């Protein structure tokens, strides 16, 4: 009868060595990410932090294919809340066009925008004559729609849409609370009571994520020195930093509910937990 290889002392020691090494590298990676995030948080202005996220996303999206199609939970979600084609949809933070291309193939008329230049161009190529793609951020949309100021998305501000989709997880990248409220207000103006579909990162606990590791705090202090040397004032956002996306905000359910209240809407949560998502609809009449 063959001997259980796991009982072999050499093999067991090798497994233990691997486990220790893996734990060490995980901790090293986590510490390095905290240090980088803390430094950028202290050194960069709010505008630069946003631009940093766009640059990092642009690089990470180079591996994303617009022909990948919708996830199953997206198909169910869209089928429930989107009006039937050929209605007009606006897709924000469209990436390389995964959602836009799939919906255009279903017969929808698409306008989309994406702040990362490479991704926006890839989206435009994939959509072809089935939609328009603009280069711009959610903040640019807010300036165009609410402030009526010059913006790369000024043309969108003149349109109206039957539904608006905030592209996959993109609400998480709007780290300024006020800009999140303005974003939903912009969408209501463009959609006139049309549903707003948003997906995002969600944490299960209401406990604040503002607690920083020691290495992150020291790195932020160093970054603040650099900011002072540059003549800038940087207010720490204290949000988690992801090497592929920059600074992100992971919501609690309460924050999403509060966002709905602040924008005179109500939130209807997605029916499954594959990826956190919700639909904002007009506030029920009293």
Kinemage of the C-alpha trace (Angstrom):
@kinemage 1
@onewidth
@group {chain A} dominant
@subgroup {mainchain}
@vectorlist {calphas} color= white
{ca unk a 1} P 0.000 0.000 0.000
{ca unk a 2} L 1.562 3.348 -0.992
{ca unk a 3} L 2.790 5.498 1.832
{ca unk a 4} L 1.095 8.867 2.405
{ca unk a 5} L 3.605 11.371 0.973
{ca unk a 6} L 2.379 14.119 3.296
{ca unk a 7} L 3.674 12.079 6.248
{ca unk a 8} L 7.159 12.231 4.821
{ca unk a 9} L 9.228 14.509 7.081
{ca unk a 10} L 11.097 16.176 4.199
{ca unk a 11} L 7.884 16.903 2.325
{ca unk a 12} L 6.203 18.267 5.447
{ca unk a 13} L 9.168 20.566 6.132
{ca unk a 14} L 9.072 21.760 2.530
{ca unk a 15} L 5.356 22.547 2.840
{ca unk a 16} L 5.963 24.473 6.064
{ca unk a 17} L 8.797 26.395 4.408
{ca unk a 18} L 6.540 27.290 1.498
{ca unk a 19} L 3.776 28.444 3.864
{ca unk a 20} L 6.193 30.682 5.787
{ca unk a 21} L 7.655 32.132 2.587
{ca unk a 22} L 4.202 32.779 1.140
{ca unk a 23} L 3.135 34.560 4.328
{ca unk a 24} L 6.316 36.642 4.286
{ca unk a 25} L 5.857 37.750 0.674
{ca unk a 26} L 2.185 38.546 1.292
{ca unk a 27} L 3.118 40.744 4.237
{ca unk a 28} L 5.908 42.361 2.223
{ca unk a 29} L 3.536 43.074 -0.669
{ca unk a 30} L 0.932 44.496 1.703
{ca unk a 31} L 3.529 46.699 3.423
{ca unk a 32} L 4.870 47.919 0.072
{ca unk a 33} L 1.363 48.791 -1.141
{ca unk a 34} L 0.614 50.632 2.112
{ca unk a 35} L 3.877 52.558 1.825
{ca unk a 36} L 3.241 53.551 -1.791
{ca unk a 37} L -0.356 54.500 -1.055
{ca unk a 38} L 0.605 56.515 2.021
{ca unk a 39} L 3.323 58.402 0.153
{ca unk a 40} L 1.047 59.295 -2.770
{ca unk a 41} L -1.723 60.284 -0.377
{ca unk a 42} L 0.582 62.745 1.329
{ca unk a 43} L 2.454 64.003 -1.725
{ca unk a 44} L -0.263 64.478 -4.343
{ca unk a 45} L -3.088 66.956 -4.663
{ca unk a 46} L -6.659 65.641 -4.989
{ca unk a 47} L -6.539 66.284 -8.734
{ca unk a 48} L -3.246 64.398 -9.047
{ca unk a 49} L -4.655 61.462 -7.085
{ca unk a 50} L -7.491 61.217 -9.577
{ca unk a 51} L -5.059 61.386 -12.500
{ca unk a 52} L -2.885 58.716 -10.870
{ca unk a 53} L -5.883 56.378 -10.780
{ca unk a 54} L -6.590 57.043 -14.454
{ca unk a 55} L -2.997 56.270 -15.470
{ca unk a 56} L -2.941 53.029 -13.457
{ca unk a 57} L -6.338 51.968 -14.809
{ca unk a 58} L -5.258 52.728 -18.360
{ca unk a 59} L -2.345 50.322 -17.958
{ca unk a 60} L -4.396 47.573 -16.301
{ca unk a 61} L -7.169 47.842 -18.910
{ca unk a 62} L -4.740 47.047 -21.727
{ca unk a 63} L -5.363 43.378 -20.972
{ca unk a 64} L -9.148 43.759 -21.038
{ca unk a 65} L -11.053 42.571 -24.103
{ca unk a 66} L -14.186 44.469 -25.192
{ca unk a 67} L -15.579 41.236 -26.679
{ca unk a 68} L -15.625 39.400 -23.355
{ca unk a 69} L -19.343 39.990 -22.903
{ca unk a 70} L -21.525 40.467 -19.852
{ca unk a 71} L -21.355 38.477 -16.651
{ca unk a 72} L -24.439 36.426 -15.829
{ca unk a 73} L -25.396 38.733 -12.951
{ca unk a 74} L -25.093 41.723 -15.288
{ca unk a 75} L -27.372 40.107 -17.856
{ca unk a 76} L -30.028 39.480 -15.191
{ca unk a 77} L -29.618 42.993 -13.797
{ca unk a 78} L -29.771 44.719 -17.170
{ca unk a 79} L -32.742 42.634 -18.315
{ca unk a 80} L -34.655 43.697 -15.222
{ca unk a 81} L -33.901 47.412 -15.215
{ca unk a 82} L -32.994 48.575 -18.694
{ca unk a 83} L -35.796 49.610 -21.062
{ca unk a 84} L -36.056 47.525 -24.187
{ca unk a 85} L -33.872 48.446 -27.209
{ca unk a 86} L -33.453 50.595 -29.194
{ca unk a 87} L -33.480 53.010 -26.237
{ca unk a 88} L -30.559 55.365 -25.581
{ca unk a 89} L -28.046 54.433 -22.882
{ca unk a 90} L -25.192 56.381 -21.349
{ca unk a 91} L -22.325 54.287 -19.975
{ca unk a 92} L -19.787 56.010 -17.732
{ca unk a 93} L -16.266 54.722 -17.114
{ca unk a 94} L -16.836 52.299 -19.973
{ca unk a 95} L -13.306 50.855 -19.967
{ca unk a 96} L -12.484 49.114 -23.218
{ca unk a 97} L -16.175 48.668 -23.974
{ca unk a 98} L -17.183 45.285 -22.558
{ca unk a 99} L -20.631 46.468 -21.452
{ca unk a 100} L -21.062 48.976 -24.271
{ca unk a 101} L -20.327 46.460 -27.032
{ca unk a 102} L -22.634 43.801 -25.563
{ca unk a 103} L -25.516 46.265 -25.193
{ca unk a 104} L -24.954 47.764 -28.644
{ca unk a 105} L -25.215 44.265 -30.106
{ca unk a 106} L -28.565 43.927 -28.361
{ca unk a 107} L -29.826 46.957 -30.268
{ca unk a 108} L -29.285 49.830 -27.844
{ca unk a 109} L -28.002 53.216 -28.968
{ca unk a 110} L -24.888 53.918 -26.936
{ca unk a 111} L -23.032 56.970 -25.716
{ca unk a 112} L -20.053 56.143 -23.513
{ca unk a 113} L -17.155 57.920 -21.879
{ca unk a 114} L -13.930 56.763 -20.274
{ca unk a 115} L -11.089 58.801 -18.732
{ca unk a 116} L -8.262 56.419 -19.696
{ca unk a 117} L -7.179 57.354 -23.212
{ca unk a 118} L -6.040 53.924 -24.417
{ca unk a 119} L -9.170 52.235 -23.075
{ca unk a 120} L -11.442 54.873 -24.626
{ca unk a 121} L -9.854 54.400 -28.023
{ca unk a 122} L -10.201 50.638 -27.744
{ca unk a 123} L -13.854 51.072 -26.796
{ca unk a 124} L -14.447 53.349 -29.784
{ca unk a 125} L -12.828 50.854 -32.141
{ca unk a 126} L -14.951 48.011 -30.776
{ca unk a 127} L -18.206 50.004 -30.969
{ca unk a 128} L -17.594 51.365 -34.448
{ca unk a 129} L -20.685 53.123 -35.798
{ca unk a 130} L -22.934 51.625 -33.071
{ca unk a 131} L -22.108 54.307 -30.552
{ca unk a 132} L -20.106 57.368 -29.583
{ca unk a 133} L -17.207 57.369 -27.128
{ca unk a 134} L -15.853 60.432 -25.326
{ca unk a 135} L -12.745 60.839 -23.177
{ca unk a 136} L -13.626 62.244 -19.786
{ca unk a 137} L -14.102 61.623 -16.071
{ca unk a 138} L -17.164 61.656 -13.847
{ca unk a 139} L -15.921 64.991 -12.497
{ca unk a 140} L -15.956 66.313 -16.078
{ca unk a 141} L -19.561 65.171 -16.438
{ca unk a 142} L -20.491 67.021 -13.252
{ca unk a 143} L -18.844 70.229 -14.478
{ca unk a 144} L -20.645 70.001 -17.802
{ca unk a 145} L -24.093 69.126 -16.471
{ca unk a 146} L -24.273 70.943 -13.121
{ca unk a 147} L -21.771 73.783 -13.429
{ca unk a 148} L -22.266 74.431 -17.169
{ca unk a 149} L -18.519 74.898 -17.482
{ca unk a 150} L -16.154 73.889 -20.247
{ca unk a 151} L -15.635 70.146 -20.188
{ca unk a 152} L -14.615 67.313 -22.527
{ca unk a 153} L -18.122 65.956 -21.918
{ca unk a 154} L -20.005 69.156 -22.761
{ca unk a 155} L -21.692 67.433 -25.712
{ca unk a 156} L -23.181 64.774 -23.430
{ca unk a 157} L -24.692 67.486 -21.235
{ca unk a 158} L -27.006 68.418 -24.140
{ca unk a 159} L -28.427 64.896 -24.469
{ca unk a 160} L -31.064 62.840 -22.670
{ca unk a 161} L -30.992 59.114 -21.952
{ca unk a 162} L -33.406 56.314 -21.116
{ca unk a 163} L -31.031 54.687 -18.612
{ca unk a 164} L -27.544 55.335 -17.284
{ca unk a 165} L -24.962 52.741 -16.308
{ca unk a 166} L -21.984 53.601 -14.126
{ca unk a 167} L -19.504 51.103 -15.568
{ca unk a 168} L -18.280 48.031 -13.719
{ca unk a 169} L -17.160 49.038 -10.214
{ca unk a 170} L -16.543 52.624 -11.269
{ca unk a 171} L -18.463 54.312 -8.451
{ca unk a 172} L -15.722 52.998 -6.166
{ca unk a 173} L -13.196 55.211 -7.961
{ca unk a 174} L -15.055 58.424 -7.075
{ca unk a 175} L -13.382 59.000 -3.714
{ca unk a 176} L -14.847 62.451 -3.035
{ca unk a 177} L -18.223 62.161 -1.305
{ca unk a 178} L -19.478 65.432 -2.738
{ca unk a 179} L -18.559 64.399 -6.293
{ca unk a 180} L -20.493 61.144 -5.815
{ca unk a 181} L -23.605 63.124 -4.918
{ca unk a 182} L -23.055 65.467 -7.854
{ca unk a 183} L -22.633 62.463 -10.141
{ca unk a 184} L -26.056 61.087 -9.284
{ca unk a 185} L -27.532 64.572 -9.638
{ca unk a 186} L -25.966 64.825 -13.104
{ca unk a 187} L -27.413 61.459 -14.037
{ca unk a 188} L -30.906 62.505 -12.912
{ca unk a 189} L -30.709 65.600 -15.095
{ca unk a 190} L -29.600 63.567 -18.096
{ca unk a 191} L -32.001 60.707 -17.483
{ca unk a 192} L -35.157 62.467 -16.260
{ca unk a 193} L -36.247 59.713 -13.840
{ca unk a 194} L -34.391 57.021 -15.811
{ca unk a 195} L -32.817 54.246 -13.709
{ca unk a 196} L -29.166 54.618 -12.712
{ca unk a 197} L -27.327 51.294 -12.486
{ca unk a 198} L -24.147 51.249 -10.404
{ca unk a 199} L -21.723 48.577 -9.211
{ca unk a 200} L -19.046 49.126 -6.582
{ca unk a 201} L -16.836 47.600 -3.929
{ca unk a 202} L -18.755 46.812 -0.769
{ca unk a 203} L -17.435 45.946 2.658
{ca unk a 204} L -19.545 43.909 5.009
{ca unk a 205} L -18.730 45.887 8.150
{ca unk a 206} L -19.767 49.408 9.065
{ca unk a 207} L -16.390 49.765 10.786
{ca unk a 208} L -14.325 52.566 9.276
{ca unk a 209} L -11.481 51.605 6.965
{ca unk a 210} L -9.558 54.784 7.825
{ca unk a 211} L -7.252 52.961 10.205
{ca unk a 212} L -3.768 53.105 8.743
{ca unk a 213} L -0.806 50.853 9.270
{ca unk a 214} L 2.288 52.351 10.810
{ca unk a 215} L 4.238 52.146 7.553
{ca unk a 216} L 1.405 53.952 5.737
{ca unk a 217} L 1.389 56.769 8.286
{ca unk a 218} L 5.170 57.244 8.054
{ca unk a 219} L 4.997 57.189 4.254
{ca unk a 220} L 2.188 59.776 4.322
{ca unk a 221} L 4.323 62.062 6.491
{ca unk a 222} L 7.172 61.755 4.009
{ca unk a 223} L 4.742 62.510 1.195
{ca unk a 224} L 3.492 65.602 3.069
{ca unk a 225} L 7.064 66.883 3.238
{ca unk a 226} L 7.365 66.420 -0.518
{ca unk a 227} L 4.033 68.227 -1.007
{ca unk a 228} L 5.212 71.151 1.126
{ca unk a 229} L 8.457 71.320 -0.869
{ca unk a 230} L 6.379 71.479 -4.069
{ca unk a 231} L 4.253 74.243 -2.592
{ca unk a 232} L 1.136 72.070 -2.532
{ca unk a 233} L -1.351 71.372 0.191
{ca unk a 234} L -2.562 67.805 0.249
{ca unk a 235} L -5.457 66.675 2.395
{ca unk a 236} L -5.175 62.992 3.167
{ca unk a 237} L -8.063 61.012 1.700
{ca unk a 238} L -7.053 57.943 3.775
{ca unk a 239} L -8.664 55.607 1.265
{ca unk a 240} L -7.209 52.182 0.413
{ca unk a 241} L -4.696 52.186 -2.439
{ca unk a 242} L -4.746 49.507 -5.138
{ca unk a 243} L -1.726 49.246 -7.430
{ca unk a 244} L -3.979 48.613 -10.449
{ca unk a 245} L -6.506 51.385 -9.801
{ca unk a 246} L -5.103 53.975 -7.404
{ca unk a 247} L -7.229 55.210 -4.504
{ca unk a 248} L -10.611 53.543 -4.107
{ca unk a 249} L -13.575 53.803 -1.783
{ca unk a 250} L -15.131 50.615 -0.467
{ca unk a 251} L -18.706 51.371 0.578
{ca unk a 252} L -20.856 50.195 3.404
{ca unk a 253} L -24.507 49.508 2.633
{ca unk a 254} L -25.339 52.496 4.807
{ca unk a 255} L -23.245 54.803 2.624
{ca unk a 256} L -25.062 53.671 -0.515
{ca unk a 257} L -28.394 54.207 1.201
{ca unk a 258} L -27.265 57.658 2.338
{ca unk a 259} L -26.153 58.534 -1.193
{ca unk a 260} L -29.663 57.739 -2.392
{ca unk a 261} L -31.239 59.891 0.317
{ca unk a 262} L -28.894 62.807 -0.445
{ca unk a 263} L -29.929 62.729 -4.115
{ca unk a 264} L -33.676 62.306 -3.483
{ca unk a 265} L -33.741 58.765 -4.771
{ca unk a 266} L -34.078 55.290 -3.394
{ca unk a 267} L -31.803 52.332 -3.869
{ca unk a 268} L -32.844 48.841 -4.917
{ca unk a 269} L -30.149 46.276 -4.202
{ca unk a 270} L -29.083 43.582 -6.629
{ca unk a 271} L -30.513 40.145 -6.014
{ca unk a 272} L -27.242 38.247 -5.642
{ca unk a 273} L -23.826 38.613 -4.079
{ca unk a 274} L -21.604 37.835 -7.080
{ca unk a 275} L -20.663 41.495 -7.331
{ca unk a 276} L -22.209 44.335 -5.298
{ca unk a 277} L -24.581 46.390 -7.416
{ca unk a 278} L -27.697 48.489 -7.022
{ca unk a 279} L -30.184 50.524 -9.024
{ca unk a 280} L -31.097 54.087 -8.087
{ca unk a 281} L -34.652 55.054 -8.945
{ca unk a 282} L -36.690 58.222 -8.292
{ca unk a 283} L -37.835 58.780 -4.743
{ca unk a 284} L -41.331 57.474 -4.195
{ca unk a 285} L -43.936 60.239 -4.005
{ca unk a 286} L -45.194 60.909 -0.502
